[in-house]
Amino acid sequence: MIDLNSLVGLDIRFDENKCSLSFNEGVTEREPAVRTIEQMKEVLADDSVSGPQELYYMYRNIHAIKDNAIIKQNKLRFDITIIKPDKLGSELMKTAGHYHPKSYPELYEVVYGEALCLQQRYNKNDFRKIEEVIVVKAKQGQKIVCLPYFGHILINPGDKPLITSNWVSSEFSSEYELYKESKGAAYYAFSKNKNIEWIRNDFFTQAPDINFVVPNDEIKEFGLKTGVPMYSLIKDLKKIDFLNNPDKYRYDNVFKK
């Protein structure tokens, strides 16, 4: 069992063999929503892939029980996701991908492992035209801001489970349909000779080259710093007001080349 307390800021343990979490006293205990291969066929590069059966696990609305009221008051939710290190044929393990209604953003932290976050913004008049593609490469302790108006997927490029936590507004539900309709994101990430090969998804009539970035190690206006668990923002949730009021803020310093 791996103690995640110092990494998440909550008294939680991770069983790497079972790919599951256990919650100590004082933390909400949840069962995960499990994403299976059958549920993912529509977004895979190769829809004939038949395994592994379970791909990732989503623990939603996790928090210290004593913090329940303040989280509701600020219209937020804190989740934890575990993504297995297996392959989907030769494609790297990934999440299904989703957009948010209006301009709601999202905030991720890499708790364990390493992550790639592919973000894309489509043309408002034609979702088959992608205007911008960003891939954020993040390591343990780093924060990923999923930008307003962008959809996103998470990819596990490593040989161990990827665990992420996220803060998100509780005022909407994620929208998965466009990713299903387009058979995934603008690019697929394939494992090739221990490297990653990015192949355009030919569903899209327009997809620019990928802009590769890494997170800034400190984003002062949002109270974010590499190595400091973002659950600690429970002491000042106004720091992440941008999750509910995104158009009031700027995002030009959340990444660097």
Steps between C-alpha positions, in 0.01 A plus 500: 500500500626847410413782737370793292445738790803719428424495126124566504449671834244240607541182706481257208697190405559344158518127434711476183419131448124557505513853355269617776479757779418454867378785718591549863268644760389856429505469120192433285500137389400449137480214254656585163326529166691256277566572133512176299636413158146462365414854607815632329475331159358811336805712582779250427728513196435126461151403610580129468716515815342270759702561816581573769144483629529784753691815401458763769316578820328826597444581867272804502428747777785402735574727794544523874154461650548821700550692172170397343317828568773734375547300180126513427491870585772566240326279240798268456582130489825313566561172315775240470562291187725194462610414144661162442837475319383245240481560126196515272656298224795725417318812622592637840244467778270801512171638626193533278525877470236765557407861448340730755193712429559873454856588606545299821865395555640225723807462721705179528791395717728205428501308828694192386671411173517731200235641270437638156195722466385563143281809481321614187275790398262460210355753259165623632341457157646157419628261766691303233738796481739516793645847560765414759660189652711503817672204665603563860770268636481488881677310774412425861397809693438721196166664421325502161250775423250376241423821319158659444336390173738201464411132516756262645619145548758359741762252376718272712838472322675320786543145623318555830150623586424868453304658785357848457285716722283780367300798611204582279180699521199302624270712282514292181535150357778403260408454134639183337300481179728700267799282591293190422378647173855591393649165608722664759722806522674684217809279546564144613808425708672174403784319674783446250847375596469654849404833342163663435371544148215749455266418211226736383144375525374516140143570614601864532523717189740735680745429783806723556836375621521424871633768736699308764521669841562428868322652802639807668633395841326792671177674401464755777159637407349150533703405807671212318853375557670178392532256789231668713179290486223712352244362747667742744310775314208395718629777728442760227275368223461848356843438345332265255196717435604477133338155487157662534576842350756425229453812289620726783856360485804473274679174420811614313742387773366156591739324258854541375684350202 
